Amino acid sequence: MENISQLTEIQPDILRGMADEIRSANINYKTVYGDYQSGGWHTTILYAPDGENNDGLVHDGEAKPTSLVNDLPVTQRFLEELGLEFFTVRIARNDHDSWLWEHRDYVELNEEKKRLRLHVPLISNPDAIMQFPQCKVHMAPGWVWKLDPTVSHAISNTGSATRMHLILDCYVNSTLRHMLNKETLEEDHVQPLPRLNLETHTKLLAQAQHLFSRQGSEKADQYLLKTFHQFDLGTQTSYDLLIDFYRDMGFRSRENYWISEQSTRIYHRGETNTGAPMFNMRGLLFSNPHASKSDLPQFSMFRQILQTCRLYPGLERVYVRGSLARGDADPYSDIDLLCVVAPEQFSSFLKQIDTGIKERHSPLGDAWVDTIVKDFGGVGFVYLLQTDKGLYQLDLYVACRGHPSLDHLNRVPHKQEIFRHDRNEGDNQQLDTLQYRLHSEMVEQEIRRINSIEPSVPRTLTELNVLGFMIKKCMKCGDEFVAGDEFNSWKRCFIKLVRQKFDKQHRDYGFYHVKRLMNEANDHGTLYEDLCAIAHCPLNLNSFKQVNRCAMAFVQKHFPDIYTQQQDMMEAVTRHIEG
């Protein structure tokens, strides 16, 4: 009864009078929502906000009678005596063997208003049916029926006679509330749908495959769409069957088409457009994400970085993580931000945000692609930012909305949401998953491309300096355990840099077979001795200063051009370590 019920009985003579005058009137029916039906479902508008029957669609506003109402005095009197607040009133005609596929309504309208749809069946037959996920209902003439169209529903008419209803889209006022107080639902009108089991599911897909090969995709599509009218699909929709069907066939374009259609028909009316930019970048900024540390220099810095992120289409959520989110940040803490981006703009956002960080925040060197942070369905970058308040590390992770790995974020113990783009369709995990799947090839290709960029001397040098910065920061904060782990990474990074000069073929060997570099370096074993000393060097501040100087001297000697290009970064990190 939450979805459908009987509200008020209608006198038979009034019902006959409305049906007769509508049948005899010269009505120009329109076919609207054509993609949502098999054909044979037609409507005409009686009341609309502009008083005109223009597009035949449902719109918000104070309904006014169209010119057609003048030819239907019995119907007009019935409607106006109800005392309801309409925003659209239509006549809907369903011919024999017509099907309106699974969908939800009102999802494109403002959620703040309370609405309900009323049906007044004028002409019907027992095989004219309204389907819901678990049952089907025959809306018999003689009643005003209530329908909540925000739940999934569908219509079929397999009887020999036409089904004709008045459809009243109403705002909930006191009159309608009074009618709802008396709602009922006679069991004779309701029939449960059988649950779709695995065996039947397999047979349906096999029959769809047969239809596809013999009669084409349209017949296969309609066959699977009718499953909503015939079965209780559980947590699935008829569109899920179509998506799975075409995925199993390897028919990517049809799979994407039905992902897009499910998104449109079930979740929102906005058509999926892979190339459209996102305007309307409204958002909510929480002014104090960690409550007790707003006087730290990082606080104003991440606000500025957030404003940079908001410049580019696609941004939907931003989280601050780490010590700033926990509330135990200190003046040396990193700035950890995670941006969640719409899948259709994931690639362009990655390029734009990297350019924006470089132009607006002057990082030292290029970003280092972070392969250490937990996978959230995207790509992580580490920047070193030189500010008037010191040298700071920005960890920026860009994740794709709907990506399966983004579920890991729910298990991160400390995070604060600091920005949310106001999406009209609201938060819906299944919709997000569909949108990701629609663009998954592009997203995964971009993630692979960035994470598999071939190491180079500049990139390795950037990594070495980022690690050096992190080691000094950890030691200053007394976190010797993390500093030791980072120091091991620093050693491996330095030997990789050495091998890129003298032993590129074995660049990723680490300290294995390092003795072969004695001959390659041609320096009487001096480099080999230095590498041995570094490999066994204990971690303390003085020893780390020495190995860092050794590394910077190596770069200056063997990669002079790159040293000149990245001199600002190396000198800034060295000052940080020495200081």
C-alpha positions, -999 to +999 in steps of 0.1 A: +000+000+000+030+023+002+034+019-035-002+016-047-037+017-031-074+026-037-084+059-023-119+070-034-148+052-052-162+069-084-199+068-093-205+046-124-224+073-143-195+098-138-170+072-150-191+064-181-196+101-188-158+108-188-150+077-208-177+085-235-167+122-240-130+113-242-137+086-268-158+109-289-135+139-286-110+148-314-078+142-294-043+145-308-024+119-288+014+121-286+040+094-282+063+105-255+091+087-236+094+066-268+125+048-256+107+037-225+081+016-244+075-010-271+050+013-288+013+018-283+015+040-252+001+075-260-008+106-239-023+140-242-021+168-216-052+182-200-036+204-174+000+218-174+019+246-157+019+267-189-016+257-200-002+243-232+002+208-245+037+213-259+061+185-253+037+161-235+061+157-205+055+161-168+066+195-154+064+212-120+043+243-115+007+254-109-014+235-135-037+253-158-062+238-182-052+234-218-077+242-246-086+205-249-104+207-215-131+229-230-143+199-250-144+176-219-169+193-195-177+161-175-140+154-170-132+190-161-160+191-135-148+158-120-112+170-118-119+204-103-143+190-077-116+168-063-100+198-046-064+186-055-034+206-064-023+194-098+009+201-116+002+179-146-029+160-157-029+136-187-050+110-205-029+079-212-040+053-237-024+018-239-032-002-270-033-039-272+002-056-268+018-024-255+046-024-229+060+004-209+094-007-196+107-006-160+114+030-148+110+055-120+094+089-122+098+123-105+136+117-102+142+147-124+120+170-103+129+190-072+131+166-042+119+192-017+082+189-028+060+161-018+042+146-047+019+116-056+004+103-087-033+094-090-048+071-116-084+071-126-090+040-148-117+048-174-115+018-197-095-013-188-094-051-189-080-077-165-048-081-186-039-044-183-014-045-155+009-023-134+040-042-124+062-036-093+094-054-083+075-082-063+040-081-076+016-070-103-016-050-098-047-046-120-060-011-115-097-017-119-121+011-130-144+026-103-117+039-080-091+067-077-059+049-073-027+062-057+007+054-071+041+063-058+060+066-091+094+070-074+095+032-070+103+010-100+072+002-120+061-008-155+029-013-175+017-039-199-016-044-217-019-079-232-057-078-233-078-073-264-092-039-252-075-005-249-066+007-214-073+044-209-065+062-176-066+098-164-032+104-147-031+131-121+003+143-108-004+162-076+013+180-048+003+166-014-023+190+002-048+186+030-074+171+006-051+144-006-039+137+029-076+132+039-080+108+010-049+089+020-063+083+055-089+061+039-067+042+015-072+004+010-060-023-013-083-052-022-063-085-025-081-096-056-063-069-076-028-080-065-008-110-077+027-119-065+054-124-091+075-156-090+111-152-079+136-155-108+158-185-100+192-195-115+178-221-138+152-197-153+178-170-155+200-192-176+171-202-199+162-165-204+197-156-214+198-186-238+165-176-254+177-140-257+209-153-274+187-172-299+165-142-306+196-120-310+211-144-336+178-149-355+159-116-352+184-090-340+191-070-309+157-053-306+139-086-301+165-098-276+163-065-258+125-066-255+125-102-244+148-094-215+130-061-206+098-081-202+114-100-173+104-072-149+068-078-159+071-115-153+094-121-124+105-109-090+141-100-099+153-095-063+180-068-061+185-068-099+167-049-126+158-059-161+186-036-173+211-056-152+201-087-173+207-068-205+240-054-193+252-089-183+239-104-215+259-080-237+290-082-215+290-120-218+288-116-256+317-091-256+294-065-272+308-034-254+288-007-272+254-024-263+266-030-227+274+007-224+241+017-240+221-002-214+243+010-186+234+045-197+197+037-201+195+021-167+211+053-152+186+074-171+154+054-165+160+043-129+181+071-114+179+104-132+166+118-165+198+136-174+212+119-205+247+105-201+271+126-223+307+115-221+319+148-235+298+173-216+316+195-191+302+197-156+290+232-148+272+243-117+302+236-094+284+243-062+300+229-031+302+229+006+335+238+024+338+228+060+359+256+075+376+235+102+382+199+093+404+190+122+387+212+149+418+219+170+446+228+147+432+256+124+462+278+133+486+255+115+501+267+083+489+236+064+453+247+071+454+278+049+475+259+023+450+231+018+422+256+015+441+272-014+448+238-029+411+229-026+402+261-045+425+250-073+409+215-074+375+231-076+385+250-108+382+218-129+351+200-141+344+166-126+353+172-090+326+158-067+342+150-033+373+160-015+386+144+017+414+154+040+432+124+055+461+117+078+471+138+108+451+169+097+419+147+097+428+130+130+435+163+148+471+154+159+488+174+131+520+194+139+538+221+119+556+194+099+526+173+088+518+165+052+487+177+034+468+146+025+439+152+001+418+127-018+397+140-048+368+119-061+361+127-097+333+118-121+344+090-144+337+108-176+361+136-166+387+115-148+414+117-175+409+154-181+409+162-144+442+144-139+459+166-166+443+198-154+450+194-117+487+186-124+489+217-145+470+238-119+492+227-090+523+236-110+509+270-121+493+281-088+514+265-061+550+264-076+560+228-066+597+219-066+601+196-096+575+173-111+551+153-091+562+119-080+536+091-087+530+075-054+528+037-056+528+032-018+495+047-007+465+023-005+446+019-038+414+040-039+407+035-076+429+062-090+464+077-090+484+093-062+508+122-066+534+137-042+544+173-046+570+193-025+557+228-020+581+256-011+562+283+008+571+313+029+563+291+059+587+263+049+588+232+027+557+210+028+546+178+012+513+175-006+499+140-011+472+143-037+452+112-047+426+114-075+401+086-074+372+078-098+337+078-085+322+043-088+355+025-090+354-008-070+386+001-051+371+033-038+352+011-013+385+010+006+379+046+016+350+035+039+375+016+060+400+045+064+397+052+101+404+090+099+392+111+071+371+143+069+350+153+040+357+190+032+340+194-002+309+179-018+295+188-052+258+190-050+247+164-075+209+166-083+205+128-085+218+124-050+241+097-037+234+063-052+261+036-051+245+016-079+243+046-102+279+055-094+289+019-103+270+021-136+286+054-145+321+040-138+314+009-159+304+031-188+338+047-188+358+019-171+381+012-201+392+048-204+397+051-166+417+019-162+438+028-192+447+062-177+455+046-143+478+020-160+494+047-181+504+069-152+514+041-129+536+024-155+555+055-168+590+044-175+614+055-148+638+082-158+667+100-141+645+131-134+617+110-120+641+089-099+657+121-086+623+135-076+615+103-057+649+105-040+643+140-028+607+133-017+620+104+004+647+126+018+622+151+029+600+124+045+630+109+064+639+143+079+603+150+088+599+116+105+631+120+125+622+155+136+589+142+149+605+113+167+590+086+144+622+065+140+603+034+128+588+051+098+620+070+091+639+037+090+615+022+065+617+053+043+655+052+046+656+017+031+634+030+002+659+060-002+688+036-005+671+015-031+662+047-050+698+059-049+712+026-063+686+028-090+699+063-099+735+049-100+725+020-122+707+044-146+741+059-152+764+028-152+742-003-155+709+007-170+701-029-181+699-039-145+684-007-132+659-024-109+684-048-093+688-028-061+721-037-043+723-071-058+756-076-079+766-040-071+802-050-073+800-049-111+798-011-109+834-010-099+844-016-136+816+005-150+824+036-129+861+034-137+870+052-105+892+026-088+863+014-067+855+047-050+818+045-060+816+008-049+830+018-015+805+046-011+776+023-020+788-003+006+790+024+032+755+037+024+741+001+024+754-004+060+749+032+072+728+034+105+701+060+105+707+091+125+706+127+116+744+132+110+748+100+089+718+109+068+732+143+061+763+127+048+746+102+025+724+129+011+754+150+003+770+120-014+738+115-035+736+152-045+773+152-054+768+121-076+739+138-095+759+170-100+789+151-113+772+125-135+739+143-145+749+179-147+721+189-171+694+173-148+711+188-118+707+223-133+670+216-141+662+204-106+687+224-086+659+244-068+644+212-055+676+195-045+689+226-027+656+231-009+655+195+003+692+197+013+686+228+034+656+210+050+678+180+059+707+201+070+686+225+090 
